[in-house]
Amino acid sequence: MRKTLKLIVAFPTTTYALKAEYLCKEQKIPGRLIPIPRQISAGCGFAWCTDIEHKDCMHTVLSQAQITTDGIYEMLL
């Protein structure tokens, strides 16, 4: 399987992860919740995975909604 560069957004709580999922779907930002990759340590165990070109949109949506993250990463998945 070929790996591609993805944007991974880790969250400190499941509540933030679910809220981010809802907002991304509402804003039509493609992606999905995934188990946190083992290379990343985060509080809730969930991360939002999307294509790298949505990085600016993610920053905007998360900051407007005041959603805290444990980090935003670019990873080959």
N, C-alpha and C positions, 0 to 999 in steps of 0.2 A: 504494500500500500504506500502510495506517494504522500509524503508529509508536505503541508503547506503552512505558511506563516499565518498565525491567528492572533487575535487580540483576546486576552483572557483578563476578566475583571473579577477579582476575589473580594468577598464580603465578610465582615466580622460577624454578621448574624443572618439567620435564615430569613428573617423579616425583610432585611435590606435586599437580599437576593431575590425574593419573590416580588417585592415592589419594583425592582429594576427590571425583572422579566415582564411584568405588566406594562411598565412604561415603554420598554423597547418594542413590545408588540403594538402598543398604541401608536407609537411614532414610526412604525414600520421599519425598525432596525432589525435586520435578520439576525438570527442566532438562536442559542438555546442554553439552558442551564445544564452544566456538566458537573460531575464530581471533580473536586479540585485536583489538578495534576500533582503528583507526588513531589515535583520539584518546587512547589509553592506551599508555604505554610499559611493557613488562614483559619479564622475562627469557626465558621459554620460548615465548611466542607463543600460548599457550592461555589461555582463561578459561572459567569456569563461568557460564552464563547461566540465570537463573531469574526467577520473578515476584518482585516487590518485597516481597510479604507474607511471604516466606520468609527475610527478613533475619535475624531473631533466631535461627531454627533454624540458619542457615548459620554464624553467629558461634559458636553452641554446639558444633556438630559439628566445626568447624575448630579451635577452642581445645582441646576434649577430645582430639583426635587430634594436637595440636601441629603442625598444618600452617601453615606460614608463607605469607603472601600478599604480593603486591606492591601490594595495595590492593583496596578494595571500593568500587564505584562504582554510582551510580544514573544510568542513561542511557536516552534514547529510542532504541529500535531497532525 
